[in-house]
Amino acid sequence: MAVIKIMPCLDMKNGRVVKGINFVNLRDAGDPEANAKFYQDEGADELAMLDIAATVENRKTRLEWVNNVSKVISIPLTVGGGIGSLSDIEQVLEAGADRVSMNSAAVKNPDLIKQAVKAKGPDKIIIAIDGKRNDSMPSGFEVVVSGGTIPVGIDAVLWAKQCEEYGAGMILPTSMDGDGTLEGYDLDFTRAISDAVSVPVIASGGAGELEHFYDGVVKGGADILLAASVFHFRTFSIGQVKEYLKSKGLEVLNIR
């Protein structure tokens, strides 16, 4: 089994880190630069920063946020939200991101995935898939875009397979049903996607207990574990999560 990585996530709005439940009811979770540095010092392997209002507000990711956060960390930074063109990707990478994450724009224009992979390489391109349970879909999960506001009638697992075929280097599935609930990753959703693709999968949405992280790997098949609430509100430290995973026989790095 691969080395498991921990990825705290900074959901951004109006220059602040926020966190909600099921993508709504947001509350403040602090300063992005302070949080980024804190998580790196705690032993985070990677960091995600998602401009959650960019697509809904029909604007691009705020590059100053990317620049400011990238300056205070040396671990890989993935940035998403409002990225809709090769030019956007170029600007976000130039601002200090190591990878970009696309969701709505990729669904709207799948060719953008191919173009981005050709221009920047698969390692730079992550496809985020926000999914919601829908029994009418073959897999039982439907793709939702625009910050979780618009279901698009596409099966989430079939879409993940397509994204891999287009060259995406990583898939980031987030369960809208589980996001912020602290009730655990949606293991059915995560496992359905991890079984369908061979690229690394990032579990996201709902981690609230130490066991949830272990389940994300063993039951969900994830390679990277993304979490926000439990880290922002100091329920657990990254070190506690890593020590727990190590005690359960999983390989982790940077325990502090």
Secondary structure, 3 states (H helix, E strand, C coil): CCCEEEEEEEEEECCEEEEEECCEEEEEEECHHHHHHHHHHHCCCCEEEEECCCCCCCCCCCHHHHHHHHCCCCCCEEEECCCCCHHHHHHHHHCCCCEEEECHHHHHCCHHHHHHHHHHCHHHEEEEEEEEECCCCCCCEEEEECCCCEEEEEEHHHHHHHHHHCCCCEEEEEECCCCCCCCCCCHHHHHHHHHHCCCCEEEECCCCCHHHHHHHHHCCCCCEEEECHHHHCCCCCHHHHHHHHHHCCCCECCCC
